[in-house]
Amino acid sequence: MELVAPPIPAETYKLGFIGAGKMAESIARGVVSSGVLPPSRIRTAAHTNQSRRAAFESFGVQVLPDNQAVVEDSDVVIFSVKPQVVKGVVSQLRPLLSKKQLLVSVVAGVKLKDLQDWAGHDRFIRVMPNTPAAVGEAASVMSLGGAVKEEDAELIATLFGSIGKIWKADEKYFDAITGLSGSGPAYIFLAIEALADGGVAAGLPRDLALGLASQTVLGAASMASKMGKHPGQLKDDVASPGGTTIAGIHELEKGGFRGILMNAVIAAAKRGNELSPS
Ligand SMILES: NC(=O)c1ccc[n+]([C@@H]2O[C@H](COP(=O)([O-])OP(=O)(O)OC[C@H]3O[C@@H](n4cnc5c(N)ncnc54)[C@H](OP(=O)(O)O)[C@@H]3O)[C@@H](O)[C@H]2O)c1
């Protein structure tokens, strides 16, 4: 009979990153700056690029000689390597991985079933963060493997809560999530640039237009996320009869603004499915 895996000790557990890249650094920095874990309980290993050692050591994370040392000294292991190499990396570490450890992957497009097969166990959580993790505003979603306990999910929600917000969802939604929150920051960068171009066309200096455009998107997103009002209501609140805002909205509707955004999410979700077929 299989032994029941013990809980991860919340007050003392050690967190290891396999892959010392940008995403691992964003998570580690968020975890440390929010006080969720001290840096002494975080470890990683530099692969070929030794500048990554300095990046992690600069905020107190231990950089061990190799991946094996990281796994042997961690209770929670986050795989944060590129999709092309993850199979080889997990398979190579398999002899060292035990069900006493909670495994996590942030690798885009790689399914739990494959991760679990390569690791040899299913105490595995797949997380899809997005690039605003770099500024502590990620939108992340996690999906749980078969042997994951409720406390494991809570622990990962706390870790990723330090770099933004996290939701739990069935893995069948991951292509749609990729199309919305994964690719979404790029749609908004386009929107910010276009708003600034509009400001320049209306006579504003470029710097002022770009600053106003980014801050307007940030402010509107904060209102939509914090005020508990439907975005349609927020729009109605600022569109006074015969006013400037409804004149602008009319142009957006004539150009098919909503349909274009919906199509962008659907197209990216479809492409995500093509790139990682079941
Ligand atoms: N960046 C994001 O916002 C974002 C968002 C969602 C998901 N993700 C996912 O997060 C993962 C990491 O992305 P990233 O942006 O952090 O990429 P990255 O900066 O290129 O980091 C990947 C790291 O993996 C290391 N690596 C390669 N082979 C390795 C091996 N055999 N053992 C240990 N380390 C190895 C690389 O080291 P060397 O350069 O020294 O080889 C590099 O430091 C990807 O799977 C990506 O899909 C990222």
The ligand as an SDF file (V2000), in Angstrom:
LIG
                    3D

 48 52  0  0  0  0  0  0  0  0999 V2000
    8.4010   35.1100  -18.4960 N   0  0  0  0  0  0  0  0  0  0  0  0
    7.0780   35.0400  -18.3350 C   0  0  0  0  0  0  0  0  0  0  0  0
    6.3860   36.0230  -18.0920 O   0  0  0  0  0  0  0  0  0  0  0  0
    6.3610   33.7110  -18.3950 C   0  0  0  0  0  0  0  0  0  0  0  0
    4.9600   33.6870  -18.3490 C   0  0  0  0  0  0  0  0  0  0  0  0
    4.2970   32.4510  -18.3210 C   0  0  0  0  0  0  0  0  0  0  0  0
    5.0410   31.2890  -18.3440 C   0  0  0  0  0  0  0  0  0  0  0  0
    6.4010   31.3490  -18.4200 N   0  0  0  0  0  0  0  0  0  0  0  0
    7.1620   30.0990  -18.4870 C   0  0  0  0  0  0  0  0  0  0  0  0
    8.2110   30.1370  -17.5480 O   0  0  0  0  0  0  0  0  0  0  0  0
    9.3000   29.3370  -18.0290 C   0  0  0  0  0  0  0  0  0  0  0  0
   10.5770   30.1310  -17.8790 C   0  0  0  0  0  0  0  0  0  0  0  0
   10.4650   31.2990  -18.6710 O   0  0  0  0  0  0  0  0  0  0  0  0
   11.4610   32.5210  -18.4880 P   0  0  0  0  0  0  0  0  0  0  0  0
   10.8280   33.6800  -19.1510 O   0  0  0  0  0  0  0  0  0  0  0  0
   11.9160   32.5940  -17.0860 O   0  0  0  0  0  0  0  0  0  0  0  0
   12.6720   31.9900  -19.4290 O   0  0  0  0  0  0  0  0  0  0  0  0
   14.2410   32.2170  -19.2240 P   0  0  0  0  0  0  0  0  0  0  0  0
   14.5110   33.5370  -18.6290 O   0  0  0  0  0  0  0  0  0  0  0  0
   14.8890   31.8490  -20.5400 O   0  0  0  0  0  0  0  0  0  0  0  0
   14.6080   31.1160  -18.1300 O   0  0  0  0  0  0  0  0  0  0  0  0
   14.8000   29.7730  -18.4010 C   0  0  0  0  0  0  0  0  0  0  0  0
   16.0060   29.3510  -17.5580 C   0  0  0  0  0  0  0  0  0  0  0  0
   16.1480   27.9380  -17.6540 O   0  0  0  0  0  0  0  0  0  0  0  0
   17.5380   27.6810  -17.6050 C   0  0  0  0  0  0  0  0  0  0  0  0
   17.8150   26.3260  -18.0780 N   0  0  0  0  0  0  0  0  0  0  0  0
   17.8670   25.8570  -19.3500 C   0  0  0  0  0  0  0  0  0  0  0  0
   18.1630   24.5370  -19.3440 N   0  0  0  0  0  0  0  0  0  0  0  0
   18.2880   24.1900  -18.0270 C   0  0  0  0  0  0  0  0  0  0  0  0
   18.6050   22.9750  -17.3610 C   0  0  0  0  0  0  0  0  0  0  0  0
   18.8410   21.8390  -18.0310 N   0  0  0  0  0  0  0  0  0  0  0  0
   18.6680   22.9910  -16.0160 N   0  0  0  0  0  0  0  0  0  0  0  0
   18.4440   24.1280  -15.3130 C   0  0  0  0  0  0  0  0  0  0  0  0
   18.1660   25.3020  -15.8950 N   0  0  0  0  0  0  0  0  0  0  0  0
   18.0790   25.3230  -17.2300 C   0  0  0  0  0  0  0  0  0  0  0  0
   18.1460   28.7510  -18.4540 C   0  0  0  0  0  0  0  0  0  0  0  0
   19.5110   28.8760  -18.1420 O   0  0  0  0  0  0  0  0  0  0  0  0
   20.6360   29.1920  -19.2530 P   0  0  0  0  0  0  0  0  0  0  0  0
   20.1900   30.4210  -19.9720 O   0  0  0  0  0  0  0  0  0  0  0  0
   21.8520   29.3650  -18.4190 O   0  0  0  0  0  0  0  0  0  0  0  0
   20.6890   27.9860  -20.1540 O   0  0  0  0  0  0  0  0  0  0  0  0
   17.3120   29.9730  -18.0270 C   0  0  0  0  0  0  0  0  0  0  0  0
   17.9200   30.6300  -16.9330 O   0  0  0  0  0  0  0  0  0  0  0  0
    8.9810   28.9930  -19.4840 C   0  0  0  0  0  0  0  0  0  0  0  0
    8.5950   27.6440  -19.5930 O   0  0  0  0  0  0  0  0  0  0  0  0
    7.8060   29.8850  -19.8390 C   0  0  0  0  0  0  0  0  0  0  0  0
    6.9060   29.2090  -20.7120 O   0  0  0  0  0  0  0  0  0  0  0  0
    7.0840   32.5350  -18.4460 C   0  0  0  0  0  0  0  0  0  0  0  0
  1  2  1  0
  2  3  2  0
  2  4  1  0
  4  5  1  0
  4 48  2  0
  5  6  2  0
  6  7  1  0
  7  8  2  0
  8  9  1  0
  8 48  1  0
  9 10  1  0
  9 46  1  0
 10 11  1  0
 11 12  1  0
 11 44  1  0
 12 13  1  0
 13 14  1  0
 14 15  2  0
 14 16  1  0
 14 17  1  0
 17 18  1  0
 18 19  2  0
 18 20  1  0
 18 21  1  0
 21 22  1  0
 22 23  1  0
 23 24  1  0
 23 42  1  0
 24 25  1  0
 25 26  1  0
 25 36  1  0
 26 27  1  0
 26 35  1  0
 27 28  2  0
 28 29  1  0
 29 30  1  0
 29 35  2  0
 30 31  1  0
 30 32  2  0
 32 33  1  0
 33 34  2  0
 34 35  1  0
 36 37  1  0
 36 42  1  0
 37 38  1  0
 38 39  2  0
 38 40  1  0
 38 41  1  0
 42 43  1  0
 44 45  1  0
 44 46  1  0
 46 47  1  0
M  CHG  2   8   1  16  -1
M  END
$$$$
